[in-house]
Amino acid sequence: MNMEDLPGLLDALIQSWENEVLEFKRAGDGYSTNDIGKYFSALANEANLRNRERAWLVFGVDNRSREVVGTDYRPEPERLQGLKMQLSEGADPSVTLRDIHELRHERGRVLLFEIPAAPLGMPIAWKGHYYARSGESLTHLGLDKLDEIRSQVGAGDWSAQLVADATADHLDASALSRARDSFAKKHANRFDADEVMRWPLETFLDRAKLTRDGQITRTTLLLLGKPESAHLLSPHPAQMTWKLEGPERAYEHFGLPFLLNSSALYQKIRNIQIRILPENELLATELAKYDQKIVLEALHNCIAHQDYGRCGRIVVTEYPDRIVLENEGSFFEGRPEDYLTGTKTPRRYRNPFLAQAMAELNMIDTMGYGIYAMHLAQARRYFPMPDYDLSEPQAVKMTIHGRIVDPAYSRLLLQKTDLSLVEILALDRVQKKLPLDDVMVKQLRRAGLIEGRRPNLHVSAFVAKATATQADYIRTRGQDDDFYKKLILDFLAKFGSASRKDVDQLLWGKLSDALDEDQKRNKISNLLNNLSRGGEIWNAGSRKAPTWRIAEKDAE
């Protein structure tokens, strides 16, 4: 949303005034985070029930006079953005604000919190309690509304259907143990792990959203069923297949339980160490051909979004230079490129009951971050971006690359660590000879990242021809962002606070020698901003003279 759109949006919201998907508050700096969480739950649930894409909580408008009065709630940008993490930690399932829009109105500062609607079949709770609205009042979500939301995963959801003849004896003991452990880790802030292990089986399965009122569902069997229980899902094969293509050929089928066998399938992939840069241009570094988290994220997405009604299997084909994952059914909500920035949240799921259970077991998230995370992780490994093929109307194919397409692209990512994901995605299109819009071409050319003329654009040879020693290489390569962030957090933990000068002195000599002074300053700014947006630190000073401190995550 553009800044120029905000005044018109505010006027429209004031005209419509308070209803079940809109709330106005004066809200000072001390406004309770717990109360915001309650409104977050209520407004998200009401938006779902009214088939709205979003709801709004507005600070800085008097809820009686309908006049803008301004708010001083969290005036520091870092503290304001830290609210997102606090809401995500208290919400179940773990969702957060779409965005926080700040409007400098002539009568004062106004904050517009954009709240996503609860996903179909998944009411949003705050600290274990479901909330709703009754007119302008905040109240608990009644059984009628709770049932209405949960019934959205009824007859139309293949994964939610009960399996009449299935009992706990059809579940795999190892899968159940893994499920309890995964659930306990995900909900460590709510339940003690020993408590989760002591729950009766029926209690655990219901709380993990694997069963319905104690009865076994298709989801329960898919994720936790014994291999010999697959006949209960007939005629649906409930199968994943690994296939090797190339000079050697092989295959293996994997059935229930998917919770364990997705990792077993990954182990079949020949994940050798490869050199990502030619030795005659820069000292080569070695990485695993495939990142386990990326492959499992992709495979779990196939499981969650498969159209099981088509009676097909998930196929993972390993070629010498890539992995191709295929699942039945069209891409269900939007297109893959909609999720590249990590800002789009899907409103619908093909298998909402299955998606919720997988989220409870930490296999996937339900906010659309998976595609974004896979692209970001692949970029951090200097590899080409994943590709999607939607040419078949009832199938989705995703390719994870295990080789370098253009060495110049990888060298650029290795040395220019401040590139945005948008720029990396554009450079990936250049190396793959895919079309790119004129605006992005100009931006990349202006930054010196690409050379040549259409249609023969290519990634710039950013790294000088190397006569580099091993020491030169280490100095130019630098460290990953987590290393620098830990240094900042350790400094703050020891000394309590840090100015920007302190942070510069801490990191300057440790950054890559390939960066010039401006790039180093930008790199440090990006590290601080990422820590701040993640709710780990906040600025107790001003924008011009910041004083960074460790955030108190439980503060309200």
Buried (B, 14 or more C-beta within 10 A) or exposed (E): EEEEEBBEBBEEBBEEEBEBBBBBBBBEEEBEBEBBBBBBBBBBBBBBBEEBEBBBBBBBBEEEEEEBBBBBBBEBBBBBBBBBBBBBBBBBBBBBBBBBBBBEBEEBBBBBBBBBBBBBBBBBBBBEEBBBBEEEEBEBBEEEBBEBBBEBBEEEBBBBBEBEEBEBEBBBEEBBEBBBBBBBEBBEEBBEBEEBEEBEEEEBBBBBBBBBEEBBBBBBBBBBBBEEBBEBBEEBBBBBBBBBEEEEEEEEEBBBBBBBBBBEBBEBBEBEEBEBBEEEBBBEBEEEBBBEEBBBBBBBBBBBBBBBEEEBBBBBBBBEBBBBBBBBBEBBBEEBEBBBBBEBBBBEBBBBBBBBBBBBBBBBBBBBBBBBBBBBBBBBBBBBBBBBEEEEEEBBBBBBBBEBBBBBBBBBBBBBBBBEBEBBBBBBBBBBEEEBEEEBBEBBBEEEBBBEEEEEBBBBEBBEEBEBEEEBBBBBBBBEBEEBBEBBBEBBEEEEBBEBEBBEEBBEEEBBBBBEEEBBBBBBEBBBBBBBBBBBBBBEBEEEEBBBBBBEEEEE
